[in-house]
Amino acid sequence: VSRVRLLDGEADLVVWLSRRLGMPILFHGTEEPIWGNALLSRFPVLESGWGDLPREGTLIGRGYLWASIQVGGPAPLLLIATHLHHVESEGRVREAQVASLLAFWAGRSYSVLLGDLNALPDSLEMQRLAEAGLIDSWGQAGGGPGFTWPARDPYQRIDWIWHTADLSALQVVVID
């Protein structure tokens, strides 16, 4: 998410959403203090942190934000939010980034990994997540192709929600 400066005449969308929804902000810049990953939660956040993802020679730094959230289940939910490298032809960069995310996740139960993964369903990067035991929430509970990009007239699926086998997706929708 880009957190623009008020001096530029634009609103900080994360702050606007936080105030509108009454939810605290978790944010960490990846390339600059105003560009990075954000989480908002209506449930209590017990712990949170962040990590850098491999650059692999790319120009833009990427990372992930994580939070341990008390959602009322048998254990806190581990939520990992990220935005992977965006150049479609450079899957090797996303593969390294996915490997880093999987190392952080380390097979923990009650976990969700989500974000703009910039990878198509048949990509090696998404295969790696499935091979690690994560479940594609759209595949479990979505309907149709799940296209999310570009926003105005989507024809590709590049945004993902993955969860562990001890969780179930009941409904997944792409909002117009």
C-alpha positions in Angstrom: 0.0 0.0 0.0 1.2 3.5 -0.7 0.7 5.9 2.1 0.8 9.2 0.3 1.6 12.5 2.0 -1.0 15.0 2.8 1.4 17.6 1.3 0.8 16.0 -2.1 -2.9 16.7 -1.7 -3.9 13.1 -1.3 -5.2 11.2 1.7 -3.4 8.5 3.6 -5.8 5.6 2.7 -4.5 3.4 5.6 -5.3 6.1 8.2 -8.7 6.8 6.5 -9.6 3.1 6.6 -8.4 2.7 10.2 -10.5 5.6 11.3 -13.6 4.6 9.3 -13.5 1.0 10.5 -12.3 1.7 14.0 -9.3 -0.6 13.6 -5.7 -0.1 14.6 -3.0 0.1 11.9 -0.1 -2.3 11.5 2.3 -0.9 8.9 5.9 -1.4 7.8 7.5 0.4 4.9 9.5 -1.9 2.5 11.1 0.5 0.1 10.3 3.8 1.8 8.5 4.8 5.0 5.3 5.5 2.9 5.2 2.3 0.8 4.9 -1.1 2.2 2.5 -3.6 3.8 -0.5 -2.8 6.1 -2.9 -4.8 8.2 -6.1 -3.7 10.0 -7.8 -6.1 12.4 -11.0 -5.9 14.4 -9.6 -8.6 16.6 -6.9 -8.1 19.3 -3.3 -8.3 17.9 -1.1 -10.1 20.4 2.2 -9.7 18.6 3.4 -8.4 15.2 6.5 -7.9 13.2 7.9 -7.8 9.7 10.6 -9.2 7.5 12.4 -8.3 4.3 12.1 -10.5 1.2 15.0 -11.2 -1.2 15.5 -8.5 -3.8 17.3 -10.8 -6.3 18.7 -7.7 -8.1 15.3 -5.9 -8.4 14.9 -2.2 -7.9 12.0 -2.3 -5.4 12.3 -3.7 -1.9 9.6 -6.1 -0.8 8.7 -7.5 2.6 6.0 -9.0 4.7 4.0 -8.0 7.7 2.9 -10.6 10.3 0.5 -10.6 13.2 -0.6 -13.1 15.8 -4.3 -12.3 16.2 -6.7 -13.6 18.9 -9.8 -14.5 16.8 -11.4 -16.8 19.4 -10.1 -20.2 18.1 -8.0 -22.8 19.9 -4.9 -20.7 19.2 -4.0 -17.3 17.9 -4.2 -16.9 14.1 -0.9 -16.2 12.4 -1.6 -13.8 9.5 1.2 -13.0 7.0 0.5 -10.2 4.5 2.8 -9.5 1.5 3.2 -8.0 -1.9 5.6 -10.0 -4.2 7.7 -8.8 -7.1 5.5 -7.5 -9.9 7.3 -8.3 -13.2 5.4 -11.2 -14.7 8.5 -12.7 -16.5 10.6 -12.7 -13.4 9.2 -15.7 -11.6 12.6 -16.6 -10.1 12.4 -13.5 -7.9 8.9 -14.5 -6.6 10.2 -18.1 -6.1 13.0 -16.7 -3.8 10.4 -14.5 -2.0 8.0 -17.5 -1.5 10.9 -19.6 -0.1 11.6 -16.8 2.4 7.9 -16.6 3.4 7.7 -20.4 3.8 10.8 -20.4 6.0 9.2 -17.7 8.2 5.9 -19.6 8.3 7.7 -22.9 9.2 4.6 -25.0 8.9 2.8 -23.4 11.9 -0.9 -24.3 12.3 -3.7 -21.7 12.3 -2.0 -19.6 9.6 -3.1 -17.4 6.7 -0.8 -16.0 4.0 -2.3 -13.4 1.7 -1.6 -10.6 -0.6 -0.8 -9.4 -4.0 1.4 -12.3 -5.0 1.6 -11.3 -8.7 1.6 -14.9 -9.7 -0.8 -16.8 -11.9 -2.5 -20.1 -10.7 -0.2 -22.3 -12.8 3.0 -20.6 -11.7 5.8 -22.4 -9.9 5.5 -20.0 -7.0 1.9 -21.0 -6.3 2.8 -24.6 -6.7 5.4 -24.2 -4.0 2.8 -22.9 -1.6 0.5 -25.8 -2.3 3.4 -28.3 -1.9 4.2 -26.8 1.5 0.7 -27.7 2.6 -1.1 -24.4 2.3 -4.6 -24.4 0.8 -5.9 -22.0 -1.8 -8.9 -20.4 -0.2 -10.4 -19.5 -3.6 -10.1 -23.1 -4.8 -11.9 -24.2 -1.6 -14.7 -21.7 -1.5 -14.6 -19.3 -4.4 -16.7 -19.3 -7.5 -15.6 -18.6 -11.1 -12.0 -17.7 -12.1 -11.2 -15.3 -9.2 -9.8 -12.6 -11.5 -8.4 -9.6 -9.6 -6.2 -7.8 -12.1 -6.4 -5.1 -13.5 -9.0 -3.7 -11.1 -11.2 -2.1 -13.8 -11.7 -5.1 -16.0 -9.9 -8.1 -14.5 -8.7 -11.0 -16.6 -6.0 -12.5 -14.4 -5.8 -13.9 -10.9 -2.7 -12.6 -9.0 -4.1 -11.9 -5.5 -4.2 -14.8 -3.1 -5.4 -16.1 0.3 -3.7 -19.3 1.4 -4.6 -21.1 4.7 -3.5 -24.1 6.7 -5.5 -27.4 6.6 -6.8 -26.7 10.2 -8.8 -23.8 8.8 -11.6 -23.7 6.3 -12.6 -21.0 3.8 -16.4 -20.7 3.9 -16.8 -17.8 1.4 -14.3 -16.0 -0.9 -15.5 -13.3 -3.2 -13.9 -10.7 -5.5 -15.5 -7.4 -4.8 -16.3 -5.2 -7.8 
